[in-house]
Amino acid sequence: MVTQTNEIRDYRDLIVWQEAMEIAEMVYSLTRAFPREEAYGLVSQMRRSAVSIPSQFLRIAQGSLKELETQAQLAARIGMLDVEGLSDLLDRSERLGRRLVQFVRSLERGASQ
């Protein structure tokens, strides 16, 4: 991970991007255990949402993160995702969501100066 004191050379150095990539990896791992009949349903939806987070503009990334949270909660409700997996994913998602909001605000402040 990049610390706050390191120079940011491109988007891959951003903590928000790194954490979004970790969430995407996590979603791929979690959804491997889902039933085969969900390959084109919830698995596909969750993976697309997760991939969208590090791939899109910040406002779209925030929306994709909320989509992923909802899909994960549904997966847990119908027994495809265990409580531990849900809790870990939601904790990471919440942390990333806060970082995204802070990052957007800092960009807006910088643009207005």
VEXVEX-34243 format. One record per residue: z, x, y of N, C-alpha, C in turn; residue in one letter; residue number from 1; chain. Coordinates in nm, 3 decimals. Example, Ala and Ser with C-alpha at 12.3 -4.5 7.8 and 13.67 -1.06 7.14 Angstrom:
VEXVEX-34243
[rec [0.780; 1.319; -0.569]; [0.780; 1.230; -0.450]; [0.780; 1.320; -0.330]; A; 1; A],
[rec [0.708; 1.285; -0.225]; [0.714; 1.367; -0.106]; [0.787; 1.290; 0.003]; S; 2; A],
END
This chain:
VEXVEX-34243
[rec [0.000; 0.083; -0.119]; [0.000; 0.000; 0.000]; [0.000; 0.087; 0.125]; M; 1; A],
[rec [-0.061; 0.035; 0.226]; [-0.066; 0.103; 0.354]; [0.059; 0.069; 0.434]; V; 2; A],
[rec [0.119; 0.168; 0.493]; [0.236; 0.142; 0.577]; [0.190; 0.114; 0.719]; T; 3; A],
[rec [0.279; 0.061; 0.798]; [0.247; 0.027; 0.936]; [0.207; 0.148; 1.019]; Q; 4; A],
[rec [0.249; 0.267; 0.981]; [0.221; 0.385; 1.061]; [0.087; 0.448; 1.029]; T; 5; A],
[rec [0.025; 0.411; 0.917]; [-0.104; 0.468; 0.881]; [-0.214; 0.407; 0.966]; N; 6; A],
[rec [-0.317; 0.486; 0.987]; [-0.432; 0.439; 1.063]; [-0.514; 0.342; 0.978]; E; 7; A],
[rec [-0.558; 0.232; 1.039]; [-0.640; 0.134; 0.969]; [-0.786; 0.170; 0.994]; I; 8; A],
[rec [-0.857; 0.203; 0.889]; [-0.997; 0.242; 0.900]; [-1.090; 0.124; 0.877]; R; 9; A],
[rec [-1.056; 0.037; 0.784]; [-1.136; -0.082; 0.761]; [-1.049; -0.191; 0.698]; D; 10; A],
[rec [-1.108; -0.304; 0.666]; [-1.033; -0.420; 0.616]; [-0.953; -0.390; 0.490]; Y; 11; A],
[rec [-0.998; -0.296; 0.408]; [-0.926; -0.264; 0.284]; [-0.792; -0.198; 0.308]; R; 12; A],
[rec [-0.773; -0.148; 0.429]; [-0.644; -0.088; 0.467]; [-0.543; -0.191; 0.514]; D; 13; A],
[rec [-0.587; -0.313; 0.536]; [-0.498; -0.419; 0.585]; [-0.408; -0.470; 0.473]; L; 14; A],
[rec [-0.280; -0.482; 0.502]; [-0.185; -0.532; 0.402]; [-0.221; -0.673; 0.360]; I; 15; A],
[rec [-0.268; -0.756; 0.454]; [-0.304; -0.894; 0.417]; [-0.417; -0.894; 0.315]; V; 16; A],
[rec [-0.513; -0.805; 0.328]; [-0.623; -0.799; 0.232]; [-0.573; -0.749; 0.096]; W; 17; A],
[rec [-0.489; -0.647; 0.098]; [-0.436; -0.592; -0.027]; [-0.354; -0.696; -0.103]; Q; 18; A],
[rec [-0.269; -0.771; -0.030]; [-0.188; -0.874; -0.095]; [-0.275; -0.988; -0.145]; E; 19; A],
[rec [-0.379; -1.022; -0.072]; [-0.471; -1.127; -0.116]; [-0.542; -1.085; -0.245]; A; 20; A],
[rec [-0.580; -0.960; -0.254]; [-0.643; -0.909; -0.377]; [-0.545; -0.914; -0.494]; M; 21; A],
[rec [-0.419; -0.880; -0.469]; [-0.318; -0.886; -0.575]; [-0.300; -1.030; -0.624]; E; 22; A],
[rec [-0.301; -1.126; -0.533]; [-0.289; -1.267; -0.572]; [-0.410; -1.308; -0.655]; I; 23; A],
[rec [-0.530; -1.265; -0.614]; [-0.650; -1.298; -0.691]; [-0.642; -1.242; -0.833]; A; 24; A],
[rec [-0.598; -1.118; -0.845]; [-0.580; -1.058; -0.978]; [-0.479; -1.138; -1.060]; E; 25; A],
[rec [-0.370; -1.176; -0.995]; [-0.265; -1.252; -1.063]; [-0.319; -1.385; -1.114]; M; 26; A],
[rec [-0.398; -1.453; -1.033]; [-0.454; -1.582; -1.073]; [-0.546; -1.566; -1.193]; V; 27; A],
[rec [-0.626; -1.462; -1.194]; [-0.713; -1.438; -1.310]; [-0.628; -1.417; -1.436]; Y; 28; A],
[rec [-0.521; -1.342; -1.424]; [-0.434; -1.319; -1.540]; [-0.366; -1.448; -1.586]; S; 29; A],
[rec [-0.312; -1.523; -1.490]; [-0.243; -1.647; -1.526]; [-0.335; -1.749; -1.591]; L; 30; A],
[rec [-0.457; -1.760; -1.540]; [-0.547; -1.864; -1.590]; [-0.612; -1.829; -1.723]; T; 31; A],
[rec [-0.599; -1.704; -1.767]; [-0.651; -1.668; -1.899]; [-0.584; -1.749; -2.010]; R; 32; A],
[rec [-0.461; -1.788; -1.986]; [-0.385; -1.861; -2.088]; [-0.409; -2.013; -2.082]; A; 33; A],
[rec [-0.485; -2.060; -1.984]; [-0.511; -2.204; -1.972]; [-0.603; -2.249; -2.086]; F; 34; A],
[rec [-0.598; -2.377; -2.122]; [-0.685; -2.427; -2.230]; [-0.833; -2.406; -2.198]; P; 35; A],
[rec [-0.911; -2.384; -2.302]; [-1.054; -2.359; -2.289]; [-1.127; -2.473; -2.218]; R; 36; A],
[rec [-1.080; -2.595; -2.241]; [-1.148; -2.710; -2.179]; [-1.131; -2.713; -2.027]; E; 37; A],
[rec [-1.045; -2.629; -1.974]; [-1.025; -2.622; -1.828]; [-1.109; -2.512; -1.763]; E; 38; A],
[rec [-1.194; -2.447; -1.841]; [-1.274; -2.336; -1.788]; [-1.356; -2.378; -1.666]; A; 39; A],
[rec [-1.408; -2.500; -1.667]; [-1.490; -2.547; -1.555]; [-1.413; -2.641; -1.464]; Y; 40; A],
[rec [-1.286; -2.657; -1.491]; [-1.201; -2.744; -1.410]; [-1.105; -2.662; -1.327]; G; 41; A],
[rec [-0.978; -2.671; -1.362]; [-0.873; -2.608; -1.284]; [-0.883; -2.455; -1.282]; L; 42; A],
[rec [-0.924; -2.396; -1.392]; [-0.939; -2.250; -1.395]; [-1.042; -2.206; -1.290]; V; 43; A],
[rec [-1.155; -2.271; -1.291]; [-1.261; -2.239; -1.196]; [-1.216; -2.261; -1.052]; S; 44; A],
[rec [-1.150; -2.373; -1.026]; [-1.103; -2.405; -0.892]; [-1.002; -2.301; -0.843]; Q; 45; A],
[rec [-0.905; -2.269; -0.927]; [-0.801; -2.173; -0.887]; [-0.861; -2.035; -0.862]; M; 46; A],
[rec [-0.953; -1.994; -0.948]; [-1.013; -1.863; -0.931]; [-1.098; -1.857; -0.804]; R; 47; A],
[rec [-1.174; -1.963; -0.777]; [-1.255; -1.965; -0.655]; [-1.166; -1.961; -0.530]; R; 48; A],
[rec [-1.059; -2.037; -0.532]; [-0.966; -2.036; -0.418]; [-0.906; -1.897; -0.399]; S; 49; A],
[rec [-0.863; -1.836; -0.509]; [-0.800; -1.704; -0.502]; [-0.898; -1.598; -0.452]; A; 50; A],
[rec [-1.021; -1.603; -0.498]; [-1.121; -1.506; -0.454]; [-1.158; -1.528; -0.308]; V; 51; A],
[rec [-1.155; -1.651; -0.265]; [-1.189; -1.685; -0.127]; [-1.090; -1.627; -0.026]; S; 52; A],
[rec [-0.967; -1.610; -0.066]; [-0.864; -1.563; 0.029]; [-0.899; -1.425; 0.086]; I; 53; A],
[rec [-0.924; -1.323; 0.004]; [-0.957; -1.193; 0.063]; [-1.103; -1.183; 0.109]; P; 54; A],
[rec [-1.185; -1.282; 0.072]; [-1.329; -1.274; 0.100]; [-1.372; -1.343; 0.228]; S; 55; A],
[rec [-1.290; -1.426; 0.283]; [-1.333; -1.513; 0.394]; [-1.267; -1.474; 0.526]; Q; 56; A],
[rec [-1.313; -1.540; 0.631]; [-1.250; -1.525; 0.761]; [-1.107; -1.576; 0.752]; F; 57; A],
[rec [-1.023; -1.532; 0.842]; [-0.880; -1.558; 0.834]; [-0.844; -1.706; 0.826]; L; 58; A],
[rec [-0.906; -1.791; 0.907]; [-0.872; -1.934; 0.905]; [-0.911; -1.997; 0.772]; R; 59; A],
[rec [-1.024; -1.957; 0.717]; [-1.065; -2.009; 0.586]; [-0.972; -1.956; 0.478]; I; 60; A],
[rec [-0.932; -1.831; 0.491]; [-0.838; -1.771; 0.396]; [-0.708; -1.849; 0.392]; A; 61; A],
[rec [-0.660; -1.891; 0.509]; [-0.536; -1.970; 0.514]; [-0.554; -2.101; 0.438]; Q; 62; A],
[rec [-0.667; -2.167; 0.456]; [-0.693; -2.292; 0.385]; [-0.705; -2.271; 0.235]; G; 63; A],
[rec [-0.772; -2.164; 0.195]; [-0.787; -2.133; 0.053]; [-0.652; -2.104; -0.012]; S; 64; A],
[rec [-0.565; -2.040; 0.063]; [-0.430; -2.012; 0.012]; [-0.355; -2.142; -0.015]; L; 65; A],
[rec [-0.366; -2.238; 0.075]; [-0.301; -2.368; 0.056]; [-0.364; -2.444; -0.061]; K; 66; A],
[rec [-0.494; -2.434; -0.075]; [-0.562; -2.495; -0.192]; [-0.506; -2.437; -0.321]; E; 67; A],
[rec [-0.495; -2.305; -0.325]; [-0.444; -2.238; -0.444]; [-0.302; -2.283; -0.476]; L; 68; A],
[rec [-0.217; -2.294; -0.374]; [-0.079; -2.339; -0.396]; [-0.079; -2.478; -0.459]; E; 69; A],
[rec [-0.161; -2.567; -0.408]; [-0.168; -2.704; -0.461]; [-0.218; -2.704; -0.605]; T; 70; A],
[rec [-0.322; -2.627; -0.632]; [-0.377; -2.619; -0.768]; [-0.275; -2.561; -0.865]; Q; 71; A],
[rec [-0.200; -2.462; -0.822]; [-0.098; -2.402; -0.908]; [0.014; -2.503; -0.937]; A; 72; A],
[rec [0.053; -2.578; -0.837]; [0.156; -2.679; -0.858]; [0.108; -2.787; -0.955]; Q; 73; A],
[rec [-0.018; -2.825; -0.944]; [-0.075; -2.921; -1.039]; [-0.076; -2.863; -1.181]; L; 74; A],
[rec [-0.118; -2.738; -1.192]; [-0.120; -2.672; -1.324]; [0.019; -2.671; -1.386]; A; 75; A],
[rec [0.121; -2.648; -1.306]; [0.259; -2.648; -1.357]; [0.301; -2.789; -1.397]; A; 76; A],
[rec [0.265; -2.887; -1.317]; [0.302; -3.026; -1.348]; [0.244; -3.075; -1.479]; R; 77; A],
[rec [0.124; -3.028; -1.512]; [0.061; -3.075; -1.637]; [0.082; -2.977; -1.753]; I; 78; A],
[rec [0.170; -2.879; -1.730]; [0.213; -2.793; -1.839]; [0.124; -2.674; -1.869]; G; 79; A],
[rec [0.032; -2.640; -1.781]; [-0.056; -2.525; -1.807]; [-0.003; -2.396; -1.746]; M; 80; A],
[rec [0.091; -2.407; -1.654]; [0.148; -2.290; -1.588]; [0.299; -2.299; -1.598]; L; 81; A],
[rec [0.361; -2.193; -1.648]; [0.507; -2.197; -1.664]; [0.577; -2.181; -1.529]; D; 82; A],
[rec [0.703; -2.215; -1.527]; [0.782; -2.213; -1.404]; [0.787; -2.073; -1.343]; V; 83; A],
[rec [0.801; -1.973; -1.427]; [0.807; -1.835; -1.378]; [0.676; -1.795; -1.310]; E; 84; A],
[rec [0.564; -1.827; -1.374]; [0.434; -1.795; -1.315]; [0.413; -1.867; -1.184]; G; 85; A],
[rec [0.450; -1.995; -1.180]; [0.438; -2.073; -1.057]; [0.525; -2.014; -0.947]; L; 86; A],
[rec [0.648; -1.984; -0.980]; [0.742; -1.932; -0.881]; [0.692; -1.800; -0.823]; S; 87; A],
[rec [0.647; -1.711; -0.908]; [0.598; -1.580; -0.863]; [0.475; -1.598; -0.773]; D; 88; A],
[rec [0.383; -1.683; -0.815]; [0.262; -1.706; -0.736]; [0.295; -1.769; -0.601]; L; 89; A],
[rec [0.383; -1.868; -0.600]; [0.420; -1.932; -0.474]; [0.496; -1.838; -0.382]; L; 90; A],
[rec [0.581; -1.751; -0.437]; [0.651; -1.652; -0.355]; [0.552; -1.558; -0.287]; D; 91; A],
[rec [0.458; -1.508; -0.364]; [0.357; -1.417; -0.308]; [0.270; -1.489; -0.206]; R; 92; A],
[rec [0.236; -1.612; -0.238]; [0.153; -1.693; -0.150]; [0.222; -1.719; -0.017]; S; 93; A],
[rec [0.349; -1.751; -0.024]; [0.426; -1.777; 0.097]; [0.434; -1.651; 0.185]; E; 94; A],
[rec [0.458; -1.538; 0.122]; [0.465; -1.411; 0.194]; [0.330; -1.379; 0.260]; R; 95; A],
[rec [0.222; -1.397; 0.185]; [0.089; -1.371; 0.240]; [0.057; -1.471; 0.351]; L; 96; A],
[rec [0.095; -1.595; 0.333]; [0.071; -1.696; 0.437]; [0.137; -1.657; 0.568]; G; 97; A],
[rec [0.259; -1.609; 0.561]; [0.329; -1.564; 0.683]; [0.255; -1.445; 0.746]; R; 98; A],
[rec [0.212; -1.353; 0.663]; [0.139; -1.236; 0.714]; [0.008; -1.278; 0.781]; R; 99; A],
[rec [-0.063; -1.372; 0.719]; [-0.189; -1.419; 0.777]; [-0.166; -1.482; 0.914]; L; 100; A],
[rec [-0.063; -1.564; 0.925]; [-0.032; -1.627; 1.054]; [-0.001; -1.519; 1.158]; V; 101; A],
[rec [0.081; -1.423; 1.121]; [0.115; -1.314; 1.215]; [-0.009; -1.235; 1.255]; Q; 102; A],
[rec [-0.095; -1.210; 1.159]; [-0.216; -1.132; 1.186]; [-0.310; -1.207; 1.280]; F; 103; A],
[rec [-0.329; -1.336; 1.255]; [-0.412; -1.417; 1.343]; [-0.355; -1.419; 1.484]; V; 104; A],
[rec [-0.225; -1.436; 1.496]; [-0.160; -1.436; 1.628]; [-0.179; -1.302; 1.699]; R; 105; A],
[rec [-0.164; -1.194; 1.625]; [-0.178; -1.062; 1.690]; [-0.323; -1.041; 1.736]; S; 106; A],
[rec [-0.419; -1.089; 1.659]; [-0.559; -1.078; 1.701]; [-0.586; -1.163; 1.824]; L; 107; A],
[rec [-0.528; -1.283; 1.826]; [-0.546; -1.372; 1.942]; [-0.484; -1.310; 2.067]; E; 108; A],
[rec [-0.366; -1.250; 2.052]; [-0.301; -1.184; 2.166]; [-0.387; -1.067; 2.215]; R; 109; A],
[rec [-0.440; -0.992; 2.122]; [-0.525; -0.877; 2.159]; [-0.653; -0.920; 2.228]; G; 110; A],
[rec [-0.709; -1.032; 2.186]; [-0.833; -1.082; 2.245]; [-0.811; -1.135; 2.387]; A; 111; A],
[rec [-0.691; -1.183; 2.413]; [-0.664; -1.242; 2.544]; [-0.624; -1.137; 2.649]; S; 112; A],
[rec [-0.606; -1.014; 2.606]; [-0.564; -0.909; 2.701]; [-0.682; -0.840; 2.763]; Q; 113; A],
END
